[in-house]
Amino acid sequence: MEKAYIFVDETGKSDFTHQSKFFCLSAIVINERNREKLKNALESLKLKYFGSKQYVLHGSELRRKLKYSNKSELDFAKDLRTLVSPINFFALCTLTDKLQAKAGNWTKEVILEKSYSMILSNLIKFVVAKDYKGQIIAEASAHEQDLHLYRNFFKFMGNGIQRLNITSKDVKKHVTSIMYVTKQNEDCETQLVDLLAGVILLKYELKRKVKEVGDISGFELELLKILEDKLFVANINCKDKRKKKLYSEITSYKKFP
């Protein structure tokens, strides 16, 4: 059984007292072969722009570092897009409008529950359809957020997804572990999913016409193009009925409420 790695990260906080107006989750799924390709690509990019393969990519810090060293953030983002585009992996994301959630009497716990449940259920559908053995790797965050990911992991481990005939045994077979890391773990995928999480809101704002393309920096636009290019799209030509059904049930971009 081929291995798949699932990297999860968030932007914003679910707590209504936090200044963020949105809570976003993003995930990328990549198999073992393509993980090595992505690692090599990102390390070459880091070496070119920061002089070290071990440099940790993080949105705001990255842009400050490029500006300080008189290097173009747009060139960096274009190079990133060129390098990752041919590598086979896909992305999933959720976005919660906290003002709308509050108006609907949602609590911060409801936001976390719905967000992590959506991401994990989609991931489970995919690894079951592909017959992958998946490992979830999440960037450690606030205790409450990490706990909700952990709880949802065990919820699906115990219950499966009954309406799709995914049993508890199926989940245990195809999602074998969950681990929490920091950026200092130097996982290239964790760093990439962090960058992509930062532009989920832009996708929403463009769709609602809150912003126009001209309002967005070239750096952000290139990252948004990566996100949109990598969002999961179901294979409508799949001949296997079971796989086709599971693929059709995957929601790559979900807005709450």
Beta strands, then each sheet from edge to edge (+ up, - down):
strand 1: 3-11
strand 2: 22-31
strand 3: 90-97
strand 4: 133-139
strand 5: 175-181
strand 6: 253-256
sheet 1: 5+ 4+ 1+ 2- 3+ 6+
end
